[in-house]
Amino acid sequence: MSMQILITPILYGTCMANGDTTPEKILDDITVVDLTTFVTGGFATTMLANQGAEVIKIEQPEVGDDSRYSGPPFVDVSSYEGLGQSAAKEGESPYFWTVNYDKKSIELDIKSEQGLAVLYDLVETADVVVENFRPGTAERLGIGYDDIQSVNEQVVYCSISAFGDSGPWSQRPGYDLLIQGMSGMMSVTGPEDGNPVKVGLPQTDLITAMWAAFGIISALFRREVTGKGERVELGMLDASLPWLTKQAGKAFVDDKPKRMGTKDPVLAPYQSYSTSDGYLNVACGNQKLWEELCEAIDCPELIDDPRFKTNADRVRHMDELEKELAPTFNERTTDEWVEILAEGKGLPVGPVYEIDEALKNKQVQSREMITEVEHPAAGTIPVIEHPLNFTNADSGFEDAPPLLGEDTKSVVHELGYTDKQIDELREAGVIPDQ
């Protein structure tokens, strides 16, 4: 009973507790100081922003987050009058937008004594601090966990690095490509007779970001129960290993996983097939679906074929199964098969979309997964929404990703700094002259 009482404020906020049923965001009262660059920390704090947290992104003056300039393509933002010299960059990357919606940006030289003092003032009333420096760097800068906790003992502090803060590789730099290789993912990705292949998106960055957000939420829940702050520490390699699942299961019993293209190590048929104009994914997750598929594609004789009698049989004879099914699927277009099998028979098949098709189709539109916000320099820009929907709370992005330093003056003002003090910070180069 006492646990339920403690849960209520953090999940539903004061309005819900007072009987007001107006939806509000779950993290409305949470402030996050984001000291990260690139994707791991950026996507983690974007997940928190989606649920209502105020995320204040601390960026190096005149430089900012490196992901702002990862590209091309770039979008020209130089026409925005509120920017100073930072607008002279080549442009801003839409990639940056996708991991920084709904945040505030302040440019702050935290290597200076005055800048560090401003950061401490900001942290004093914050709930979460997130950093992704190489282990030891935050401590050298005076922003390690002990430093921040001395300012705010209830803070939830999240440290993200490539290999964690212990072990023989802890001081190595790391990026998604390296972790995809070292986690084993590349060894099971690509055609069976080909080279290891990188997954075509920054998968380990995003995996790590999701673990980080989960850890932060868990620590906030613990703080609600105990009143105590917490440090959450994780490495990208550690974060990626639990996602091996099926492949790890095979390795645990000395059955070496291998590259299988689109095939699955424990299910069949569970792969892509060529159609007359594209590709179709066929996912038979159980015996019933397999038998229904055989009937629907007019191949009932395959049901009693001893090579394909059970799923285990089909896995053992996967290549032979592919040879039997491939000519049939090549007889029609992808859309025809989807209409016949998915729409007509309720079977788990689907097209292999290009990215633009994945972002623009009836299902995505009906779920409002792609929305729009107004960007101060680029005009109306698309937003990829996050997938969590709640019955008694709101969620979703409201604002565009921030321009570099866009909120510096307003955030520092809110900390209680006078115009004179802000001018002094500008003159000292602690914040930008804009």
C-alpha positions in Angstrom: 0.0 0.0 0.0 2.8 2.5 0.9 4.5 1.7 -2.4 1.4 2.6 -4.3 1.2 5.9 -2.5 4.8 6.7 -3.4 4.3 5.7 -7.1 1.3 8.0 -7.7 3.1 11.4 -7.6 5.8 10.4 -10.1 3.4 8.7 -12.5 0.6 11.1 -12.6 1.8 14.4 -11.1 0.1 16.8 -8.8 -2.9 17.5 -11.0 -3.9 13.8 -11.2 -3.3 13.4 -7.5 -5.7 16.3 -6.8 -8.4 14.7 -8.9 -7.9 16.7 -12.1 -8.1 14.1 -14.9 -6.5 16.4 -17.5 -3.6 14.4 -19.1 -0.2 15.7 -18.3 3.2 14.3 -19.2 4.8 11.8 -16.7 8.1 13.7 -16.4 6.7 17.2 -16.4 8.5 18.2 -13.2 11.8 16.6 -14.1 14.8 18.7 -15.2 17.7 17.1 -17.1 21.1 18.6 -17.7 22.5 17.0 -20.8 26.3 17.1 -21.1 26.5 14.6 -23.9 27.4 14.7 -27.6 26.4 12.5 -30.5 23.8 9.8 -30.3 24.0 7.7 -27.1 23.2 10.5 -24.6 21.3 12.5 -27.1 18.7 9.9 -27.8 18.5 8.9 -24.1 17.6 12.5 -23.1 15.3 12.8 -26.1 13.3 9.9 -24.8 13.0 11.8 -21.5 12.0 15.0 -23.3 9.2 13.1 -25.1 7.7 12.3 -21.7 7.8 15.9 -20.6 11.2 16.4 -19.0 12.9 19.8 -19.5 16.2 18.9 -21.1 18.9 21.5 -21.1 21.7 20.7 -23.5 25.1 22.1 -22.5 27.2 22.8 -25.6 30.7 24.1 -26.2 30.6 27.7 -27.3 30.8 28.3 -31.1 31.2 24.5 -31.6 28.3 22.7 -30.1 27.4 19.0 -30.4 29.4 17.4 -33.3 26.2 15.7 -34.5 25.0 19.1 -35.6 27.4 19.0 -38.4 27.3 15.2 -39.3 26.5 15.0 -42.9 25.7 16.0 -45.6 22.9 16.8 -46.2 22.8 20.1 -44.3 20.1 22.7 -43.8 21.0 26.4 -43.8 20.2 28.1 -40.5 22.4 31.2 -41.0 19.4 33.4 -41.5 18.3 33.2 -37.9 19.0 36.6 -36.4 19.4 35.2 -32.8 22.6 33.4 -33.6 26.1 34.8 -33.5 29.2 33.4 -35.1 27.9 29.8 -34.6 25.5 30.4 -37.5 28.5 30.6 -39.9 28.8 26.8 -39.9 28.2 24.9 -43.2 24.7 24.2 -42.0 22.9 22.0 -39.6 22.2 18.3 -40.0 18.7 16.8 -40.0 20.4 13.8 -38.2 20.9 16.1 -35.2 17.2 16.9 -35.2 16.2 13.3 -34.8 18.0 12.9 -31.5 17.4 16.4 -30.1 13.8 17.3 -30.4 12.2 19.4 -27.6 15.4 20.5 -25.8 16.9 23.8 -24.8 20.5 24.6 -25.8 23.0 26.8 -23.9 26.5 27.5 -24.9 28.7 27.3 -21.8 32.5 27.0 -21.3 32.5 24.5 -18.4 36.3 24.4 -18.5 36.4 27.9 -17.0 35.8 28.6 -13.4 32.9 31.0 -14.1 31.3 28.5 -16.5 31.6 25.7 -14.0 29.9 27.9 -11.4 27.0 28.5 -13.8 26.8 24.7 -14.3 26.7 24.1 -10.6 23.9 26.6 -10.2 22.0 24.8 -12.9 22.6 21.3 -11.4 21.6 22.5 -7.9 17.9 22.3 -8.8 18.1 19.6 -11.6 16.9 16.0 -11.2 19.2 14.3 -13.7 22.7 14.8 -15.2 23.8 12.8 -18.2 27.4 12.6 -19.5 29.2 10.4 -22.1 32.8 11.4 -21.6 35.6 8.8 -21.6 36.0 7.5 -18.0 37.9 10.0 -15.9 37.2 13.0 -18.1 34.2 14.3 -16.1 36.2 14.0 -12.9 39.1 16.0 -14.4 36.6 18.7 -15.4 35.1 18.9 -12.0 31.7 17.4 -13.1 32.1 13.8 -11.9 29.4 12.2 -9.8 31.0 13.2 -6.5 31.4 16.8 -7.7 27.7 17.0 -8.8 26.4 15.2 -5.8 28.2 17.7 -3.5 26.0 20.3 -5.1 22.8 18.2 -5.3 22.8 15.0 -3.3 19.5 13.8 -4.7 20.6 14.0 -8.3 20.4 11.0 -10.7 23.7 11.0 -12.5 24.1 8.8 -15.7 27.6 8.0 -17.1 27.7 6.5 -20.6 31.0 5.3 -22.3 32.1 2.8 -24.9 33.4 0.1 -22.5 32.3 1.2 -19.0 34.5 2.7 -16.3 36.3 -0.5 -15.4 38.1 -3.3 -17.2 41.2 -3.3 -19.5 39.4 -1.5 -22.3 37.8 1.3 -20.3 40.1 4.0 -21.7 39.6 3.1 -25.3 37.4 5.4 -27.5 34.5 3.7 -29.1 31.8 4.3 -31.7 28.9 2.4 -33.0 30.9 0.6 -35.7 33.4 -0.7 -33.2 30.8 -1.9 -30.8 28.8 -3.6 -33.6 31.9 -5.5 -34.4 33.0 -6.3 -30.9 29.5 -7.3 -29.7 29.3 -10.1 -32.4 26.5 -8.4 -34.2 28.4 -8.0 -37.5 29.4 -11.6 -37.4 25.8 -12.7 -37.8 24.7 -9.9 -40.2 25.0 -10.2 -43.9 24.8 -13.1 -46.5 26.1 -16.5 -45.4 28.9 -16.5 -47.9 29.8 -12.8 -47.6 31.7 -10.5 -45.3 30.5 -9.3 -41.9 28.0 -6.4 -42.4 27.3 -3.4 -40.2 23.6 -2.9 -39.4 22.4 0.0 -41.5 21.7 2.3 -38.6 23.6 3.3 -35.4 22.1 0.3 -33.6 24.5 0.0 -30.6 24.3 3.8 -30.0 20.5 3.5 -29.8 20.5 0.3 -27.8 22.8 2.1 -25.2 20.6 5.2 -25.2 17.5 3.1 -24.4 19.3 1.3 -21.6 20.4 4.7 -20.2 16.9 6.1 -20.3 15.6 3.0 -18.6 18.3 3.3 -15.9 17.5 6.9 -15.3 13.8 6.2 -14.9 14.5 3.3 -12.6 16.8 5.6 -10.5 14.1 8.3 -10.4 11.6 5.7 -9.2 14.1 4.6 -6.5 14.6 8.2 -5.4 10.9 8.6 -5.1 10.8 5.6 -2.8 14.0 6.3 -0.8 14.7 10.0 -1.2 18.3 9.1 -2.3 20.1 10.0 -5.5 21.9 7.5 -7.7 24.6 7.0 -10.2 23.8 4.9 -13.3 26.9 3.7 -15.2 26.9 1.7 -18.4 29.1 0.9 -21.4 28.0 0.4 -25.0 29.5 -3.0 -25.3 27.7 -4.2 -22.1 24.5 -2.6 -23.4 24.6 -4.5 -26.7 25.3 -8.1 -25.4 21.8 -8.7 -24.0 20.3 -8.1 -27.5 22.1 -11.1 -28.9 19.3 -13.4 -27.5 18.9 -16.2 -30.1 22.5 -16.0 -31.2 23.8 -16.1 -27.6 21.5 -19.1 -26.9 23.2 -21.0 -29.7 26.7 -20.0 -28.5 25.9 -21.1 -25.0 25.5 -24.7 -26.2 28.6 -24.5 -28.6 26.4 -24.2 -31.7 28.3 -21.4 -33.5 26.0 -18.7 -34.8 26.7 -17.7 -38.4 25.6 -15.2 -41.0 22.3 -16.2 -42.5 21.2 -13.2 -44.6 17.5 -12.6 -43.7 17.0 -16.2 -42.4 16.4 -16.9 -38.7 18.5 -19.5 -36.7 15.5 -21.1 -35.0 12.4 -20.5 -37.3 11.5 -21.3 -40.9 10.3 -20.0 -43.1 11.3 -16.7 -41.5 13.1 -14.6 -44.2 12.8 -12.4 -47.3 11.8 -13.7 -50.7 12.0 -12.0 -54.0 8.8 -11.1 -55.7 8.3 -10.0 -59.3 8.9 -6.4 -58.3 10.6 -6.4 -54.9 10.8 -8.3 -51.7 8.4 -9.9 -49.3 9.1 -10.9 -45.7 7.5 -14.2 -44.6 7.4 -14.9 -40.8 5.9 -18.2 -39.8 6.3 -18.3 -36.1 4.4 -21.5 -35.5 3.2 -24.7 -37.1 -0.4 -23.4 -37.7 0.9 -20.4 -39.6 3.1 -22.6 -41.7 0.3 -24.9 -42.7 -2.0 -21.9 -43.5 0.7 -20.4 -45.6 1.1 -23.6 -47.7 -2.7 -23.7 -48.3 -2.8 -20.0 -49.2 0.0 -20.2 -51.8 -1.5 -23.4 -53.2 1.4 -25.6 -52.1 -0.4 -28.0 -49.7 1.9 -30.9 -50.5 4.7 -29.1 -48.5 2.7 -29.7 -45.3 3.4 -33.5 -45.3 6.8 -33.3 -46.9 9.0 -35.1 -44.3 11.7 -32.4 -44.8 9.3 -29.7 -43.6 7.0 -31.6 -41.3 8.0 -29.6 -38.1 9.7 -26.3 -37.5 12.9 -28.2 -36.5 12.7 -30.1 -39.8 12.4 -26.9 -41.7 15.3 -25.3 -39.9 17.4 -28.3 -40.7 16.4 -28.1 -44.4 16.3 -24.3 -44.7 18.0 -24.1 -48.1 15.8 -26.8 -49.6 12.7 -25.0 -48.2 13.9 -21.7 -49.8 14.2 -23.5 -53.2 10.7 -24.8 -52.9 9.1 -21.5 -52.0 11.2 -18.9 -54.0 9.6 -19.6 -57.4 6.1 -19.3 -56.1 6.7 -15.9 -54.4 8.4 -14.7 -57.6 5.2 -15.1 -59.6 3.4 -12.1 -58.1 4.2 -8.5 -57.0 4.8 -7.6 -53.4 1.5 -5.8 -53.2 -0.4 -8.7 -54.6 1.1 -11.1 -52.1 0.4 -8.6 -49.2 -3.2 -8.3 -50.3 -3.7 -12.1 -50.7 -1.8 -13.3 -47.6 -1.8 -10.4 -45.1 -5.1 -8.8 -45.9 -7.0 -11.9 -47.2 -5.7 -14.6 -44.9 -4.3 -12.8 -41.9 -0.8 -14.2 -42.3 2.3 -12.5 -41.1 3.9 -11.3 -44.3 5.0 -7.8 -45.2 6.9 -5.7 -47.8 10.5 -4.6 -47.5 10.2 -0.8 -47.6 12.6 1.8 -48.6 13.1 4.4 -45.9 10.8 7.0 -47.5 8.1 4.3 -47.8 8.6 3.3 -44.1 8.1 6.9 -43.1 5.1 7.5 -45.3 2.4 4.8 -45.4 -1.2 4.5 -44.2 -0.3 2.8 -40.9 2.3 5.3 -39.9 0.0 8.2 -40.9 -2.9 6.8 -39.0 -0.8 6.4 -35.8 0.5 10.0 -36.3 4.1 8.8 -36.0 5.4 11.5 -38.2 4.4 15.0 -37.1 5.6 18.5 -37.7 7.0 21.4 -35.6 8.2 24.9 -36.4 12.0 25.3 -36.4 13.1 28.9 -35.9 15.5 28.8 -38.9 14.4 26.0 -41.1 10.6 26.5 -41.0 8.3 23.5 -40.7 10.3 20.3 -40.1 9.2 16.6 -39.7 9.4 14.9 -36.4 9.6 11.1 -35.7 7.3 10.6 -32.7 8.1 8.1 -30.0 5.8 5.1 -29.6 4.6 5.2 -26.0 0.9 6.0 -25.6 -0.7 6.3 -22.2 -4.3 6.3 -21.1 -4.0 8.8 -18.2 -1.0 10.8 -19.3 0.1 12.8 -22.4 3.4 12.3 -24.3 5.0 13.6 -27.5 7.3 16.3 -28.8 6.2 19.9 -28.8 9.2 21.9 -29.9 11.9 21.7 -32.6 15.5 20.8 -31.8 17.3 23.9 -30.5 19.7 26.0 -32.4 23.1 26.2 -30.9 22.9 28.4 -27.8 19.4 29.5 -28.5 18.3 29.4 -24.9 21.5 30.6 -23.2 20.3 33.9 -22.0 16.9 32.8 -20.9 18.2 29.8 -18.9 20.9 31.8 -17.2 18.4 34.5 -16.4 16.1 31.9 -14.8 19.0 30.9 -12.5 18.9 34.4 -11.0 21.7 36.1 -12.9 21.3 39.8 -13.6 21.8 41.4 -17.0 25.1 42.8 -15.7 26.3 39.4 -14.6 25.3 37.9 -18.0 27.2 40.7 -19.7 30.3 39.8 -17.6 30.0 36.2 -18.5 29.9 37.2 -22.2 32.9 39.4 -21.8 34.8 36.5 -20.2 33.9 34.2 -23.1 31.9 31.9 -20.8 28.8 32.3 -22.8 28.5 33.4 -26.5 28.3 37.0 -27.5 24.8 37.0 -29.0 
